[in-house]
Amino acid sequence: MNSENIEIRWHGRGGQGAKTAALLLADVCFKTGAYVQGFPEYGPERMGAPITAFNRISKNEIRVHSNIYTPDIVMVVDESLIHSVDVTSGLKDDGAVIVNTPESVEEVRKLLNGYKGRIYTIDARKISTEALGKNFPNSPMLAAAVAVSKVMERDQFIKEMRASYEHKFAKKPEVIEGNMKALTMTFDALEEVL
């Protein structure tokens, strides 16, 4: 994976926050001086419909303005999509796929069309339920994207996300702390396998 330019494709369902996570990742990377793109691909815009979102993060100016067909990292926010979408399509051999699931890497590998690259699993449902009291998988998946891609250091990411959440949820401090806990728990879980 080229640390100068990272391309990420997100697969989720409407209402799960995949688009929001992609936009937050672009925002936080931009604040650190990176060139970024964060955008969704619009299809049927309804709750539960499959959606795709994308990130480009680079140390150099980005001149490409298209969807991402050969991503470095694929984020699967809803594991049920593995059965209906070829989530590893175009995924680089030296890339990685990160799946929101309680299943083991070995179980997930069986479902990924023979993909031989790195696979990580994170139980974003469990983490968000514990940290936020509800299933909002986007914060844990956002932290997983940063942890695996290494687009920035953990401490810098946590600091930038706290500032972002404090701005966005100024009147809801419990939401800020819950999201911060979800980010930290995800990093802790992934640092054991990275």
C-alpha positions in Angstrom: 0.0 0.0 0.0 1.4 3.4 -1.0 1.4 5.7 2.0 1.6 8.8 -0.3 -1.9 8.1 -1.8 -4.6 6.0 -0.2 -7.9 5.1 -1.8 -10.7 3.7 0.3 -14.1 2.3 -0.8 -16.9 2.0 1.8 -19.8 -0.4 1.5 -22.8 0.0 3.8 -26.5 0.4 3.9 -28.4 3.7 4.0 -28.7 4.9 7.5 -25.6 3.2 8.9 -23.3 6.1 8.5 -20.9 4.9 5.8 -21.2 8.2 3.9 -20.8 10.2 7.1 -17.7 8.2 8.1 -16.1 8.8 4.6 -16.9 12.6 4.9 -15.5 12.7 8.5 -12.3 10.9 7.4 -11.9 13.4 4.6 -12.4 16.3 7.0 -10.0 15.0 9.7 -7.3 14.3 7.1 -7.8 17.7 5.5 -7.2 19.3 8.9 -3.8 17.6 9.1 -2.7 19.1 5.7 -3.5 16.2 3.4 -5.3 16.5 0.1 -8.6 14.7 0.3 -11.7 13.6 -1.4 -14.7 12.1 0.4 -17.9 11.4 -1.6 -20.8 9.0 -1.9 -22.0 7.2 -5.0 -25.7 7.8 -5.1 -28.1 5.1 -6.0 -31.5 4.5 -4.4 -31.4 6.8 -1.4 -33.5 4.9 1.2 -32.8 3.3 4.5 -31.3 -0.1 4.2 -30.3 0.2 0.5 -26.7 -0.6 -0.4 -24.6 2.5 -0.7 -21.0 3.1 -1.7 -18.7 6.0 -0.5 -15.1 6.8 -1.3 -12.0 8.5 0.1 -8.9 9.6 -1.6 -6.1 10.8 0.8 -2.9 12.1 -0.6 0.2 14.1 0.2 0.0 15.5 -3.3 -2.7 17.4 -5.2 -5.5 15.0 -6.4 -6.4 15.5 -10.0 -8.6 12.4 -10.4 -12.4 12.9 -10.1 -14.0 9.5 -10.5 -15.2 6.6 -8.4 -12.5 4.3 -7.0 -12.1 1.1 -8.9 -8.8 -0.3 -7.4 -8.9 0.7 -3.7 -6.2 0.1 -1.2 -8.7 -0.5 1.5 -12.3 -1.6 1.5 -14.6 -0.9 4.5 -17.6 -3.2 4.9 -19.9 -1.5 7.4 -22.7 -4.2 6.9 -21.4 -7.8 6.8 -24.6 -8.9 5.0 -23.4 -7.1 1.9 -20.6 -9.7 1.5 -23.4 -12.0 0.2 -24.8 -9.6 -2.4 -21.9 -7.3 -3.4 -18.4 -8.3 -4.6 -16.7 -6.1 -1.9 -13.2 -7.2 -3.0 -13.7 -6.2 -6.6 -10.6 -4.4 -7.7 -9.1 -4.5 -4.2 -5.3 -4.4 -4.5 -3.4 -7.6 -3.5 -1.4 -5.6 -0.9 -4.5 -3.9 0.3 -6.9 -4.7 3.1 -10.6 -5.3 3.8 -12.1 -4.4 7.1 -15.4 -6.0 8.0 -17.9 -5.1 10.7 -18.6 -8.5 12.1 -18.3 -10.6 15.3 -16.9 -13.5 13.0 -13.3 -14.4 12.9 -11.0 -13.5 10.0 -10.9 -17.1 8.9 -14.7 -17.2 8.7 -14.8 -14.0 6.7 -12.0 -15.1 4.3 -14.2 -18.0 3.2 -16.8 -15.5 1.9 -14.5 -13.2 0.0 -14.1 -14.8 -3.4 -10.6 -16.1 -2.7 -9.1 -12.7 -1.7 -5.6 -13.4 -0.4 -4.8 -10.0 1.1 -5.1 -8.7 4.6 -8.5 -9.1 6.3 -9.5 -7.4 9.6 -12.7 -7.9 11.6 -14.0 -5.5 14.1 -17.3 -5.9 16.0 -18.5 -2.3 15.4 -22.0 -3.2 16.6 -20.7 -4.4 20.0 -18.4 -1.5 20.4 -21.0 1.1 19.5 -23.7 -0.5 21.6 -21.3 -0.5 24.6 -20.0 3.0 24.0 -23.2 4.8 22.7 -26.0 2.5 23.8 -27.1 2.1 20.1 -25.8 0.4 17.0 -24.0 3.3 15.2 -21.2 1.4 13.4 -19.7 4.4 11.6 -17.5 5.7 14.5 -15.8 2.3 15.1 -15.4 1.8 11.3 -13.9 5.2 10.9 -11.3 4.4 13.6 -10.6 1.1 11.9 -10.0 2.8 8.6 -7.4 5.1 10.2 -5.8 2.3 12.3 -5.3 0.1 9.2 -4.5 2.8 6.6 -2.2 4.7 9.0 -3.2 7.9 7.3 -2.4 9.6 10.7 -1.2 8.7 14.2 -3.8 7.6 16.7 -3.3 10.5 19.1 -3.6 13.1 16.3 -6.8 11.4 15.0 -8.3 11.2 18.5 -7.5 14.9 19.1 -9.0 16.0 15.7 -12.1 13.8 16.1 -12.7 15.2 19.6 -12.6 18.8 18.2 -15.0 17.7 15.3 -17.5 16.0 17.7 -17.4 19.0 20.1 -18.3 21.3 17.3 -21.0 19.0 15.8 -22.5 17.9 19.2 -22.0 21.0 21.3 -25.3 20.5 23.0 -25.0 16.7 23.5 -21.8 16.1 25.5 -22.9 12.4 26.1 -22.7 11.8 22.4 -19.2 13.3 22.3 -17.9 11.0 25.0 -19.7 7.9 23.6 -18.1 8.5 20.2 -14.7 9.1 21.7 -15.0 5.8 23.7 -16.0 4.0 20.5 -13.0 5.3 18.6 -10.6 4.4 21.4 -12.1 0.9 21.9 -11.7 0.2 18.2 -8.0 1.3 18.2 -7.4 -0.9 21.2 -9.0 -3.9 19.6 -7.1 -3.5 16.3 -3.7 -2.7 17.8 -3.7 -6.3 19.0 -3.7 -7.6 15.4 -1.9 -4.8 13.5 
